[in-house]
């Protein structure tokens, strides 16, 4: 009877070690989607247009030097 108990105890220990962690559901991690906010505003084109306008006005401006 002792041999039978030792044999069954050994089989139970081996079976539990073989199945350990095998019956758990797989952990699936979800992807993190990062939402990037839109930078700037709808009036972001005004400053470059003003800079270009000022540069054009300076380039085509009347020279104050008089020719004699």
C-alpha positions, 0 to 999 in steps of 0.5 A, a space after each residue: 500500500 505504501 508503494 501505491 501511495 508513493 507512486 500516486 503521490 509522485 504522479 500527482 506531483 509530476 502532473 501538477 508541475 506539468 500543468 502549472 500555468 498551462 491552464 491560465 488564459 493568455 494575457 493580451 495587452 491592448 495597444 495604447 493609441 496616443 492622440 496628438 492634438 493639432 498644433 496651432 490655430 486657423 490663423 497660423 498663416 497670418 504671421 508668415 503673410 505679414 512677414 512676407 508683406 513687410 519684406 516686400 514693402 521694404 524691398 520695393 520702398 522708395 529710396 530717400 536718397 535724392 539724385 542731383 
